[in-house]
Amino acid sequence: MILTIDPVRLGSALALSGGYLAMCAAIWRARASARRSVSTGTADWLVVHATQTGSAEYLAERTAETMRTGGLSARAACMSELDAGALGSATRVLFIVSTYGEGDAPDSGARFAAQTMGTTPNLSHLHYAVLALGDSSYTNYCGFGRALDGWLAAHGATPLFDRIEVDRGNGDALAEWQHHVGRLAGTSDAPDWEAPGYGDWRIASRVLMNPGSAGAPLYRLGLVPLDGALPDWEAGDLAQVSAPLDPDHPREYSIASLPGEGELALMVRRQRREDGSLGAASGWLCDHAMETDVIKLRVRAHGRFRLNGNAARPLIAIGNGSGLAGLRALIKSRIDAGKGDNWLLFGERNAAHDYLCREELQGWLAASRLAQLDLAFSRDQSTPRYVQHLVREHAQVLRSWVEEGAAIYVCGSLQGMAGGVHEALVEVLGAERVEAMTLEGRYRRDVY
Ligand SMILES: Cc1cc2nc3c(=O)[nH]c(=O)nc-3n(C[C@H](O)[C@H](O)[C@H](O)COP(=O)(O)O)c2cc1C
């Protein structure tokens, strides 16, 4: 993926009521675990994160570690676990939140933003600070962090220090946060928060995946470290590439392969800016970099899009375009573990040019490594057909997979696809079930 700085049949009334009870139980379990994990915690300090691609979670873990180094009891918690009740009993909370969409909360903060922030609690008992992650090239820079800070202050909470805004991982801003946290913890002996350095890689192979496409060219790059030793990563993780022309602004791509395959594979769409020039990173990776050039790359764990607790669950993988990268790695990982209950719903433009990984997918289907493969090629008929249409067309099968415990993973475009798929899932499964699946970590998205 490209980043500029994340889902058989109901035949009878019995099955229906069973499904309803299962849904209620799932919601209850998810909510009970949320209440348990936040309100009965004994930590003096809560470090709450709302993240899409993991930066805020990473920083929350580091922050809680620093507090503990100073002898305080502190723990990191996801904002999806925090409700008005938990906030009513907490006295010291550090918030680390990113911003998506048009100044919106990331998925894990969406419920808090929509529900809790719509209430008017008395927060005069609460001391807090906000670290807002964002990218100043967006109109609503740090929009969610600012809105959260404003809401907390407006309801009587006392800031420990001014909100700190982090533009594209800016080191000075992070150092300022670390300084404040160290002071609160009474320690300057803070663990190192530096992101791991870039490694030296080279391009071992570069193949155009969509010759003749009406869209921009999409390349499959096979990368290997210069010293030959592949780092470890899991399906769902990301690779950050620093482009020579714009080294301070790493681009993130979903990793399409697994270490066992001997190379780190990316699917990179060559971007053109409005003035016709090539994107700094995609142009470098797709056009300019030679096999002899050093590619500065590092792997970033993306816990929210890993299989984690979902490894044994049937997998519904939904996406479009270069989003196939992340989905391919997840499916491959399950295939390697001997699991064939994988269902891919994928959309692109034209079957003739954009049927990415055609041979591999058809081979997996023939070998029952993929249980089902559904494709929507938007431009192959007069009325556009997208992957969200597939979700609606296969509503009954989808409900039945979910009844059997399936997890839903969505990867691809935020514009159009992610929202369209989400709406279709809400239509097919119901809003409560989608929310419960989000809380349980059974509905995960890596959209960009
Ligand atoms: C699709 C997309 C939309 C974004 N929208 C905004 C935005 O409106 N405002 C902003 O400040 N940052 C925006 N960002 C930048 C993220 O907030 C920033 O990269 C942040 O560091 C990500 O942190 P996380 O890994 O914890 O989710 C956006 C990033 C992406 C990929």
The ligand as an SDF file (V2000), in Angstrom:
LIG
                    3D

 31 33  0  0  0  0  0  0  0  0999 V2000
   -5.5380    8.0120    4.3170 C   0  0  0  0  0  0  0  0  0  0  0  0
   -4.8840    8.8700    5.3660 C   0  0  0  0  0  0  0  0  0  0  0  0
   -5.5510   10.0020    5.8390 C   0  0  0  0  0  0  0  0  0  0  0  0
   -4.9330   10.8410    6.7840 C   0  0  0  0  0  0  0  0  0  0  0  0
   -5.5900   11.9620    7.1920 N   0  0  0  0  0  0  0  0  0  0  0  0
   -4.9670   12.8200    8.0380 C   0  0  0  0  0  0  0  0  0  0  0  0
   -5.5930   14.0480    8.4210 C   0  0  0  0  0  0  0  0  0  0  0  0
   -6.7120   14.3930    8.0220 O   0  0  0  0  0  0  0  0  0  0  0  0
   -4.9210   14.8590    9.2640 N   0  0  0  0  0  0  0  0  0  0  0  0
   -3.6800   14.5500    9.7560 C   0  0  0  0  0  0  0  0  0  0  0  0
   -3.1210   15.3160   10.5080 O   0  0  0  0  0  0  0  0  0  0  0  0
   -3.0620   13.3910    9.4150 N   0  0  0  0  0  0  0  0  0  0  0  0
   -3.6620   12.5320    8.5650 C   0  0  0  0  0  0  0  0  0  0  0  0
   -3.0330   11.3730    8.2060 N   0  0  0  0  0  0  0  0  0  0  0  0
   -1.7090   11.0670    8.7590 C   0  0  0  0  0  0  0  0  0  0  0  0
   -1.7490   10.1410   10.0030 C   0  0  0  0  0  0  0  0  0  0  0  0
   -2.4900   10.6880   11.0730 O   0  0  0  0  0  0  0  0  0  0  0  0
   -0.2990    9.9750   10.4550 C   0  0  0  0  0  0  0  0  0  0  0  0
    0.3740    9.2820    9.4500 O   0  0  0  0  0  0  0  0  0  0  0  0
   -0.1340    9.2740   11.7840 C   0  0  0  0  0  0  0  0  0  0  0  0
    1.2210    9.3470   12.1560 O   0  0  0  0  0  0  0  0  0  0  0  0
   -0.5220    7.7980   11.7270 C   0  0  0  0  0  0  0  0  0  0  0  0
   -0.4550    7.2650   13.0300 O   0  0  0  0  0  0  0  0  0  0  0  0
   -0.9650    5.7590   13.3720 P   0  0  0  0  0  0  0  0  0  0  0  0
    0.0630    4.8200   12.8050 O   0  0  0  0  0  0  0  0  0  0  0  0
   -0.9810    5.7080   14.8840 O   0  0  0  0  0  0  0  0  0  0  0  0
   -2.3450    5.5520   12.7980 O   0  0  0  0  0  0  0  0  0  0  0  0
   -3.6350   10.5270    7.2880 C   0  0  0  0  0  0  0  0  0  0  0  0
   -2.9910    9.3690    6.8140 C   0  0  0  0  0  0  0  0  0  0  0  0
   -3.5990    8.5520    5.8740 C   0  0  0  0  0  0  0  0  0  0  0  0
   -2.8720    7.3530    5.3640 C   0  0  0  0  0  0  0  0  0  0  0  0
  1  2  1  0
  2  3  1  0
  2 30  2  0
  3  4  2  0
  4  5  1  0
  4 28  1  0
  5  6  2  0
  6  7  1  0
  6 13  1  0
  7  8  2  0
  7  9  1  0
  9 10  1  0
 10 11  2  0
 10 12  1  0
 12 13  2  0
 13 14  1  0
 14 15  1  0
 14 28  1  0
 15 16  1  0
 16 17  1  0
 16 18  1  0
 18 19  1  0
 18 20  1  0
 20 21  1  0
 20 22  1  0
 22 23  1  0
 23 24  1  0
 24 25  2  0
 24 26  1  0
 24 27  1  0
 28 29  2  0
 29 30  1  0
 30 31  1  0
M  END
$$$$
